[in-house]
Amino acid sequence: MTKLEELTALLVNEINDFKNGVDKLEKINEHLENTKIKIDLTKYKFIIEKHEQKMDSHIKAIELFESRFDNKINQAKIYPTWAVVVFIVCVLLALTSISVLL
């Protein structure tokens, strides 16, 4: 009988310890539910604003480069004017010389 009483006492102690553990967990859970977490976003806002400013300056630089590139393309000529004039004169001379020979 003493073994049974010892086991019963041990079981009762374990049950009480388990109940105390559950009570502590419930208190911690209530505390966590009531706790409000505030996040300080001022540093992140500053970093994001700085990044936005950098991005704006990069976008402006890209737009400026694109406009200069478009202007260069529009002003570009495949052949210089003097080369076109020389070619036309040579063709005319060749045609006249061929027509004279015939």
N, CA, C and O atoms as CSV, one atom per row, in Angstrom:
chain,resi,resn,atom,element,x,y,z
A,1,MET,N,N,0.802,-1.198,0.000
A,1,MET,CA,C,0.000,0.000,0.000
A,1,MET,C,C,0.848,1.268,0.000
A,1,MET,O,O,0.447,2.284,-0.568
A,2,THR,N,N,1.983,1.215,0.615
A,2,THR,CA,C,2.825,2.409,0.666
A,2,THR,C,C,3.298,2.795,-0.725
A,2,THR,O,O,3.411,3.979,-1.045
A,3,LYS,N,N,3.572,1.804,-1.542
A,3,LYS,CA,C,3.991,2.118,-2.919
A,3,LYS,C,C,2.874,2.852,-3.638
A,3,LYS,O,O,3.121,3.827,-4.347
A,4,LEU,N,N,1.649,2.388,-3.456
A,4,LEU,CA,C,0.504,3.014,-4.095
A,4,LEU,C,C,0.313,4.434,-3.581
A,4,LEU,O,O,-0.018,5.337,-4.349
A,5,GLU,N,N,0.520,4.631,-2.288
A,5,GLU,CA,C,0.390,5.966,-1.710
A,5,GLU,C,C,1.503,6.884,-2.235
A,5,GLU,O,O,1.255,8.057,-2.513
A,6,GLU,N,N,2.710,6.361,-2.369
A,6,GLU,CA,C,3.825,7.153,-2.888
A,6,GLU,C,C,3.577,7.556,-4.349
A,6,GLU,O,O,3.806,8.695,-4.754
A,7,LEU,N,N,3.102,6.574,-5.117
A,7,LEU,CA,C,2.800,6.878,-6.526
A,7,LEU,C,C,1.672,7.892,-6.637
A,7,LEU,O,O,1.706,8.779,-7.490
A,8,THR,N,N,0.679,7.758,-5.775
A,8,THR,CA,C,-0.433,8.706,-5.789
A,8,THR,C,C,0.064,10.097,-5.411
A,8,THR,O,O,-0.303,11.079,-6.055
A,9,ALA,N,N,0.886,10.189,-4.387
A,9,ALA,CA,C,1.422,11.477,-3.960
A,9,ALA,C,C,2.280,12.084,-5.071
A,9,ALA,O,O,2.186,13.280,-5.349
A,10,LEU,N,N,3.103,11.273,-5.696
A,10,LEU,CA,C,3.934,11.737,-6.794
A,10,LEU,C,C,3.078,12.221,-7.958
A,10,LEU,O,O,3.369,13.251,-8.566
A,11,LEU,N,N,2.029,11.478,-8.263
A,11,LEU,CA,C,1.122,11.870,-9.341
A,11,LEU,C,C,0.402,13.167,-9.013
A,11,LEU,O,O,0.219,14.018,-9.884
A,12,VAL,N,N,-0.006,13.320,-7.756
A,12,VAL,CA,C,-0.675,14.560,-7.337
A,12,VAL,C,C,0.293,15.730,-7.450
A,12,VAL,O,O,-0.091,16.806,-7.910
A,13,ASN,N,N,1.540,15.536,-7.037
A,13,ASN,CA,C,2.540,16.606,-7.154
A,13,ASN,C,C,2.779,16.987,-8.616
A,13,ASN,O,O,2.862,18.170,-8.943
A,14,GLU,N,N,2.888,16.001,-9.481
A,14,GLU,CA,C,3.087,16.274,-10.902
A,14,GLU,C,C,1.899,17.026,-11.498
A,14,GLU,O,O,2.067,17.939,-12.306
A,15,ILE,N,N,0.696,16.624,-11.084
A,15,ILE,CA,C,-0.516,17.309,-11.583
A,15,ILE,C,C,-0.532,18.745,-11.104
A,15,ILE,O,O,-0.865,19.649,-11.870
A,16,ASN,N,N,-0.173,18.971,-9.837
A,16,ASN,CA,C,-0.130,20.341,-9.310
A,16,ASN,C,C,0.932,21.173,-10.031
A,16,ASN,O,O,0.691,22.334,-10.364
A,17,ASP,N,N,2.110,20.580,-10.272
A,17,ASP,CA,C,3.150,21.296,-11.019
A,17,ASP,C,C,2.685,21.629,-12.439
A,17,ASP,O,O,2.949,22.721,-12.941
A,18,PHE,N,N,2.003,20.697,-13.073
A,18,PHE,CA,C,1.473,20.931,-14.413
A,18,PHE,C,C,0.445,22.061,-14.390
A,18,PHE,O,O,0.441,22.921,-15.270
A,19,LYS,N,N,-0.431,22.054,-13.372
A,19,LYS,CA,C,-1.453,23.094,-13.247
A,19,LYS,C,C,-0.787,24.450,-13.028
A,19,LYS,O,O,-1.202,25.450,-13.614
A,20,ASN,N,N,0.248,24.485,-12.181
A,20,ASN,CA,C,0.963,25.742,-11.945
A,20,ASN,C,C,1.626,26.231,-13.237
A,20,ASN,O,O,1.612,27.425,-13.533
A,21,GLY,N,N,2.200,25.312,-13.993
A,21,GLY,CA,C,2.807,25.685,-15.271
A,21,GLY,C,C,1.782,26.238,-16.241
A,21,GLY,O,O,2.046,27.217,-16.938
A,22,VAL,N,N,0.608,25.613,-16.290
A,22,VAL,CA,C,-0.461,26.096,-17.177
A,22,VAL,C,C,-0.928,27.463,-16.719
A,22,VAL,O,O,-1.187,28.331,-17.554
A,23,ASP,N,N,-1.043,27.680,-15.418
A,23,ASP,CA,C,-1.456,28.991,-14.903
A,23,ASP,C,C,-0.440,30.070,-15.288
A,23,ASP,O,O,-0.812,31.168,-15.700
A,24,LYS,N,N,0.853,29.738,-15.146
A,24,LYS,CA,C,1.889,30.704,-15.523
A,24,LYS,C,C,1.811,31.026,-17.013
A,24,LYS,O,O,1.930,32.185,-17.410
A,25,LEU,N,N,1.612,29.997,-17.835
A,25,LEU,CA,C,1.503,30.225,-19.274
A,25,LEU,C,C,0.285,31.076,-19.619
A,25,LEU,O,O,0.347,31.909,-20.522
A,26,GLU,N,N,-0.826,30.870,-18.903
A,26,GLU,CA,C,-2.015,31.692,-19.149
A,26,GLU,C,C,-1.753,33.144,-18.789
A,26,GLU,O,O,-2.186,34.045,-19.508
A,27,LYS,N,N,-1.043,33.390,-17.673
A,27,LYS,CA,C,-0.710,34.767,-17.283
A,27,LYS,C,C,0.201,35.421,-18.327
A,27,LYS,O,O,0.014,36.576,-18.707
A,28,ILE,N,N,1.194,34.643,-18.777
A,28,ILE,CA,C,2.102,35.175,-19.804
A,28,ILE,C,C,1.333,35.469,-21.090
A,28,ILE,O,O,1.584,36.483,-21.741
A,29,ASN,N,N,0.412,34.605,-21.457
A,29,ASN,CA,C,-0.398,34.796,-22.669
A,29,ASN,C,C,-1.259,36.048,-22.542
A,29,ASN,O,O,-1.360,36.828,-23.489
A,30,GLU,N,N,-1.881,36.246,-21.377
A,30,GLU,CA,C,-2.686,37.455,-21.160
A,30,GLU,C,C,-1.806,38.700,-21.242
A,30,GLU,O,O,-2.188,39.713,-21.829
A,31,HIS,N,N,-0.633,38.604,-20.648
A,31,HIS,CA,C,0.290,39.743,-20.694
A,31,HIS,C,C,0.703,40.053,-22.134
A,31,HIS,O,O,0.772,41.219,-22.522
A,32,LEU,N,N,0.972,39.031,-22.913
A,32,LEU,CA,C,1.363,39.238,-24.312
A,32,LEU,C,C,0.218,39.816,-25.138
A,32,LEU,O,O,0.437,40.646,-26.020
A,33,GLU,N,N,-1.005,39.372,-24.846
A,33,GLU,CA,C,-2.157,39.903,-25.587
A,33,GLU,C,C,-2.392,41.362,-25.251
A,33,GLU,O,O,-2.834,42.124,-26.111
A,34,ASN,N,N,-2.110,41.771,-24.029
A,34,ASN,CA,C,-2.335,43.150,-23.610
A,34,ASN,C,C,-1.173,44.069,-23.976
A,34,ASN,O,O,-1.321,45.292,-23.974
A,35,THR,N,N,-0.037,43.493,-24.285
A,35,THR,CA,C,1.139,44.294,-24.617
A,35,THR,C,C,1.038,44.775,-26.059
A,35,THR,O,O,0.804,43.992,-26.980
A,36,LYS,N,N,1.218,46.058,-26.230
A,36,LYS,CA,C,1.213,46.637,-27.569
A,36,LYS,C,C,2.648,46.993,-27.931
A,36,LYS,O,O,3.370,47.616,-27.153
A,37,ILE,N,N,3.032,46.587,-29.112
A,37,ILE,CA,C,4.393,46.839,-29.573
A,37,ILE,C,C,4.380,48.052,-30.492
A,37,ILE,O,O,3.633,48.109,-31.469
A,38,LYS,N,N,5.216,49.009,-30.159
A,38,LYS,CA,C,5.346,50.199,-30.995
A,38,LYS,C,C,6.698,50.140,-31.686
A,38,LYS,O,O,7.730,49.904,-31.058
A,39,ILE,N,N,6.665,50.359,-32.977
A,39,ILE,CA,C,7.887,50.313,-33.764
A,39,ILE,C,C,8.277,51.740,-34.123
A,39,ILE,O,O,7.454,52.521,-34.601
A,40,ASP,N,N,9.528,52.064,-33.888
A,40,ASP,CA,C,10.032,53.381,-34.230
A,40,ASP,C,C,10.494,53.370,-35.685
A,40,ASP,O,O,11.507,52.762,-36.030
A,41,LEU,N,N,9.730,54.052,-36.520
A,41,LEU,CA,C,10.003,54.038,-37.953
A,41,LEU,C,C,10.727,55.287,-38.442
A,41,LEU,O,O,10.898,55.458,-39.649
A,42,THR,N,N,11.151,56.156,-37.547
A,42,THR,CA,C,11.771,57.404,-37.997
A,42,THR,C,C,13.067,57.148,-38.752
A,42,THR,O,O,13.337,57.810,-39.754
A,43,LYS,N,N,13.876,56.196,-38.287
A,43,LYS,CA,C,15.123,55.893,-38.986
A,43,LYS,C,C,14.828,55.342,-40.377
A,43,LYS,O,O,15.478,55.705,-41.357
A,44,TYR,N,N,13.834,54.457,-40.442
A,44,TYR,CA,C,13.499,53.861,-41.732
A,44,TYR,C,C,12.916,54.895,-42.687
A,44,TYR,O,O,13.192,54.856,-43.886
A,45,LYS,N,N,12.114,55.817,-42.166
A,45,LYS,CA,C,11.567,56.878,-43.016
A,45,LYS,C,C,12.694,57.730,-43.589
A,45,LYS,O,O,12.671,58.085,-44.768
A,46,PHE,N,N,13.683,58.059,-42.752
A,46,PHE,CA,C,14.820,58.856,-43.213
A,46,PHE,C,C,15.586,58.111,-44.305
A,46,PHE,O,O,15.958,58.701,-45.319
A,47,ILE,N,N,15.817,56.825,-44.100
A,47,ILE,CA,C,16.544,56.024,-45.087
A,47,ILE,C,C,15.759,55.940,-46.387
A,47,ILE,O,O,16.339,56.043,-47.468
A,48,ILE,N,N,14.454,55.755,-46.295
A,48,ILE,CA,C,13.614,55.650,-47.495
A,48,ILE,C,C,13.586,56.982,-48.239
A,48,ILE,O,O,13.661,57.005,-49.467
A,49,GLU,N,N,13.480,58.087,-47.513
A,49,GLU,CA,C,13.480,59.400,-48.167
A,49,GLU,C,C,14.809,59.658,-48.871
A,49,GLU,O,O,14.842,60.185,-49.983
A,50,LYS,N,N,15.896,59.283,-48.215
A,50,LYS,CA,C,17.216,59.454,-48.827
A,50,LYS,C,C,17.324,58.608,-50.098
A,50,LYS,O,O,17.859,59.058,-51.111
A,51,HIS,N,N,16.814,57.393,-50.030
A,51,HIS,CA,C,16.833,56.514,-51.199
A,51,HIS,C,C,15.982,57.084,-52.325
A,51,HIS,O,O,16.373,57.024,-53.491
A,52,GLU,N,N,14.821,57.636,-51.985
A,52,GLU,CA,C,13.960,58.250,-53.004
A,52,GLU,C,C,14.664,59.418,-53.680
A,52,GLU,O,O,14.559,59.589,-54.894
A,53,GLN,N,N,15.388,60.229,-52.895
A,53,GLN,CA,C,16.118,61.357,-53.477
A,53,GLN,C,C,17.201,60.862,-54.438
A,53,GLN,O,O,17.387,61.425,-55.517
A,54,LYS,N,N,17.903,59.816,-54.044
A,54,LYS,CA,C,18.926,59.255,-54.934
A,54,LYS,C,C,18.286,58.718,-56.207
A,54,LYS,O,O,18.805,58.930,-57.303
A,55,MET,N,N,17.166,58.028,-56.065
A,55,MET,CA,C,16.482,57.483,-57.234
A,55,MET,C,C,16.011,58.606,-58.157
A,55,MET,O,O,16.115,58.486,-59.377
A,56,ASP,N,N,15.496,59.691,-57.587
A,56,ASP,CA,C,15.067,60.824,-58.411
A,56,ASP,C,C,16.250,61.410,-59.182
A,56,ASP,O,O,16.131,61.722,-60.367
A,57,SER,N,N,17.386,61.557,-58.508
A,57,SER,CA,C,18.549,62.116,-59.206
A,57,SER,C,C,19.029,61.168,-60.300
A,57,SER,O,O,19.444,61.622,-61.366
A,58,HIS,N,N,18.981,59.862,-60.056
A,58,HIS,CA,C,19.376,58.899,-61.093
A,58,HIS,C,C,18.408,58.942,-62.277
A,58,HIS,O,O,18.826,58.881,-63.433
A,59,ILE,N,N,17.126,59.048,-61.979
A,59,ILE,CA,C,16.132,59.116,-63.054
A,59,ILE,C,C,16.347,60.373,-63.893
A,59,ILE,O,O,16.260,60.324,-65.120
A,60,LYS,N,N,16.628,61.506,-63.231
A,60,LYS,CA,C,16.879,62.743,-63.969
A,60,LYS,C,C,18.129,62.611,-64.835
A,60,LYS,O,O,18.150,63.077,-65.974
A,61,ALA,N,N,19.164,61.980,-64.299
A,61,ALA,CA,C,20.390,61.786,-65.073
A,61,ALA,C,C,20.133,60.901,-66.284
A,61,ALA,O,O,20.649,61.169,-67.369
A,62,ILE,N,N,19.348,59.859,-66.109
A,62,ILE,CA,C,19.021,58.967,-67.228
A,62,ILE,C,C,18.194,59.702,-68.273
A,62,ILE,O,O,18.427,59.544,-69.472
A,63,GLU,N,N,17.231,60.502,-67.829
A,63,GLU,CA,C,16.411,61.264,-68.779
A,63,GLU,C,C,17.267,62.277,-69.543
A,63,GLU,O,O,17.076,62.472,-70.743
A,64,LEU,N,N,18.205,62.920,-68.851
A,64,LEU,CA,C,19.093,63.873,-69.514
A,64,LEU,C,C,19.961,63.161,-70.550
A,64,LEU,O,O,20.121,63.646,-71.671
A,65,PHE,N,N,20.516,62.022,-70.177
A,65,PHE,CA,C,21.321,61.242,-71.116
A,65,PHE,C,C,20.490,60.818,-72.319
A,65,PHE,O,O,20.956,60.888,-73.456
A,66,GLU,N,N,19.267,60.381,-72.070
A,66,GLU,CA,C,18.385,59.936,-73.154
A,66,GLU,C,C,18.064,61.085,-74.104
A,66,GLU,O,O,18.065,60.902,-75.322
A,67,SER,N,N,17.791,62.263,-73.559
A,67,SER,CA,C,17.479,63.406,-74.433
A,67,SER,C,C,18.707,63.822,-75.249
A,67,SER,O,O,18.583,64.140,-76.432
A,68,ARG,N,N,19.905,63.822,-74.619
A,68,ARG,CA,C,21.118,64.148,-75.377
A,68,ARG,C,C,21.383,63.099,-76.455
A,68,ARG,O,O,21.788,63.434,-77.568
A,69,PHE,N,N,21.154,61.842,-76.123
A,69,PHE,CA,C,21.358,60.765,-77.091
A,69,PHE,C,C,20.390,60.896,-78.260
A,69,PHE,O,O,20.781,60.724,-79.415
A,70,ASP,N,N,19.117,61.204,-77.963
A,70,ASP,CA,C,18.131,61.400,-79.023
A,70,ASP,C,C,18.523,62.576,-79.922
A,70,ASP,O,O,18.377,62.499,-81.142
A,71,ASN,N,N,19.020,63.666,-79.322
A,71,ASN,CA,C,19.456,64.813,-80.113
A,71,ASN,C,C,20.627,64.440,-81.021
A,71,ASN,O,O,20.667,64.831,-82.188
A,72,LYS,N,N,21.567,63.688,-80.481
A,72,LYS,CA,C,22.710,63.253,-81.294
A,72,LYS,C,C,22.253,62.369,-82.449
A,72,LYS,O,O,22.755,62.501,-83.565
A,73,ILE,N,N,21.317,61.480,-82.192
A,73,ILE,CA,C,20.802,60.597,-83.250
A,73,ILE,C,C,20.083,61.415,-84.312
A,73,ILE,O,O,20.240,61.165,-85.507
A,74,ASN,N,N,19.296,62.389,-83.880
A,74,ASN,CA,C,18.564,63.217,-84.848
A,74,ASN,C,C,19.511,64.082,-85.678
A,74,ASN,O,O,19.239,64.341,-86.851
A,75,GLN,N,N,20.605,64.528,-85.092
A,75,GLN,CA,C,21.550,65.371,-85.811
A,75,GLN,C,C,22.559,64.563,-86.625
A,75,GLN,O,O,23.258,65.108,-87.480
A,76,ALA,N,N,22.626,63.299,-86.361
A,76,ALA,CA,C,23.627,62.462,-87.043
A,76,ALA,C,C,23.270,62.295,-88.511
A,76,ALA,O,O,22.101,62.212,-88.889
A,77,LYS,N,N,24.335,62.247,-89.338
A,77,LYS,CA,C,24.163,62.012,-90.764
A,77,LYS,C,C,24.991,60.799,-91.110
A,77,LYS,O,O,26.075,60.589,-90.567
A,78,ILE,N,N,24.462,59.999,-92.025
A,78,ILE,CA,C,25.195,58.793,-92.400
A,78,ILE,C,C,26.444,59.163,-93.179
A,78,ILE,O,O,27.528,58.642,-92.916
A,79,TYR,N,N,26.288,60.063,-94.138
A,79,TYR,CA,C,27.431,60.502,-94.955
A,79,TYR,C,C,27.583,62.009,-94.810
A,79,TYR,O,O,26.586,62.725,-94.714
A,80,PRO,N,N,28.801,62.490,-94.793
A,80,PRO,CA,C,28.987,63.947,-94.754
A,80,PRO,C,C,28.510,64.577,-96.060
A,80,PRO,O,O,28.480,63.927,-97.105
A,81,THR,N,N,28.145,65.831,-95.981
A,81,THR,CA,C,27.589,66.530,-97.145
A,81,THR,C,C,28.599,66.588,-98.292
A,81,THR,O,O,28.233,66.393,-99.450
A,82,TRP,N,N,29.857,66.852,-97.977
A,82,TRP,CA,C,30.865,66.949,-99.037
A,82,TRP,C,C,31.027,65.627,-99.783
A,82,TRP,O,O,31.285,65.618,-100.987
A,83,ALA,N,N,30.874,64.491,-99.054
A,83,ALA,CA,C,31.015,63.193,-99.716
A,83,ALA,C,C,29.844,62.945,-100.663
A,83,ALA,O,O,30.027,62.368,-101.735
A,84,VAL,N,N,28.665,63.368,-100.280
A,84,VAL,CA,C,27.493,63.200,-101.144
A,84,VAL,C,C,27.651,64.056,-102.399
A,84,VAL,O,O,27.356,63.595,-103.501
A,85,VAL,N,N,28.110,65.286,-102.244
A,85,VAL,CA,C,28.301,66.172,-103.396
A,85,VAL,C,C,29.349,65.583,-104.335
A,85,VAL,O,O,29.131,65.566,-105.546
A,86,VAL,N,N,30.473,65.102,-103.822
A,86,VAL,CA,C,31.516,64.502,-104.652
A,86,VAL,C,C,30.975,63.280,-105.378
A,86,VAL,O,O,31.282,63.082,-106.554
A,87,PHE,N,N,30.191,62.469,-104.718
A,87,PHE,CA,C,29.615,61.278,-105.350
A,87,PHE,C,C,28.687,61.657,-106.500
A,87,PHE,O,O,28.753,61.067,-107.579
A,88,ILE,N,N,27.826,62.639,-106.266
A,88,ILE,CA,C,26.888,63.067,-107.319
A,88,ILE,C,C,27.664,63.625,-108.506
A,88,ILE,O,O,27.331,63.322,-109.652
A,89,VAL,N,N,28.689,64.432,-108.257
A,89,VAL,CA,C,29.494,64.994,-109.341
A,89,VAL,C,C,30.174,63.874,-110.119
A,89,VAL,O,O,30.201,63.920,-111.349
A,90,CYS,N,N,30.722,62.875,-109.441
A,90,CYS,CA,C,31.375,61.743,-110.112
A,90,CYS,C,C,30.376,60.964,-110.965
A,90,CYS,O,O,30.693,60.570,-112.087
A,91,VAL,N,N,29.186,60.744,-110.446
A,91,VAL,CA,C,28.166,60.020,-111.212
A,91,VAL,C,C,27.787,60.826,-112.445
A,91,VAL,O,O,27.659,60.259,-113.531
A,92,LEU,N,N,27.608,62.112,-112.306
A,92,LEU,CA,C,27.257,62.953,-113.444
A,92,LEU,C,C,28.382,62.960,-114.486
A,92,LEU,O,O,28.124,62.887,-115.688
A,93,LEU,N,N,29.629,63.049,-114.012
A,93,LEU,CA,C,30.752,63.004,-114.940
A,93,LEU,C,C,30.826,61.663,-115.660
A,93,LEU,O,O,31.099,61.611,-116.860
A,94,ALA,N,N,30.586,60.595,-114.937
A,94,ALA,CA,C,30.616,59.270,-115.547
A,94,ALA,C,C,29.494,59.140,-116.573
A,94,ALA,O,O,29.719,58.594,-117.653
A,95,LEU,N,N,28.325,59.615,-116.272
A,95,LEU,CA,C,27.212,59.533,-117.228
A,95,LEU,C,C,27.489,60.380,-118.471
A,95,LEU,O,O,27.222,59.958,-119.596
A,96,THR,N,N,28.021,61.563,-118.251
A,96,THR,CA,C,28.322,62.414,-119.417
A,96,THR,C,C,29.432,61.827,-120.276
A,96,THR,O,O,29.381,61.902,-121.503
A,97,SER,N,N,30.441,61.241,-119.624
A,97,SER,CA,C,31.520,60.640,-120.404
A,97,SER,C,C,31.031,59.407,-121.170
A,97,SER,O,O,31.469,59.157,-122.293
A,98,ILE,N,N,30.127,58.642,-120.563
A,98,ILE,CA,C,29.564,57.480,-121.260
A,98,ILE,C,C,28.693,57.947,-122.432
A,98,ILE,O,O,28.730,57.362,-123.514
A,99,SER,N,N,27.913,59.003,-122.204
A,99,SER,CA,C,27.044,59.476,-123.277
A,99,SER,C,C,27.863,60.114,-124.414
A,99,SER,O,O,27.454,60.063,-125.574
A,100,VAL,N,N,28.987,60.697,-124.092
A,100,VAL,CA,C,29.854,61.286,-125.120
A,100,VAL,C,C,30.497,60.181,-125.944
A,100,VAL,O,O,30.631,60.310,-127.161
A,101,LEU,N,N,30.891,59.110,-125.297
A,101,LEU,CA,C,31.554,58.013,-125.989
A,101,LEU,C,C,30.572,57.254,-126.875
A,101,LEU,O,O,30.977,56.685,-127.889
A,102,LEU,N,N,29.333,57.233,-126.527
A,102,LEU,CA,C,28.354,56.507,-127.340
A,102,LEU,C,C,27.878,57.398,-128.427
A,102,LEU,O,O,27.045,56.993,-129.238
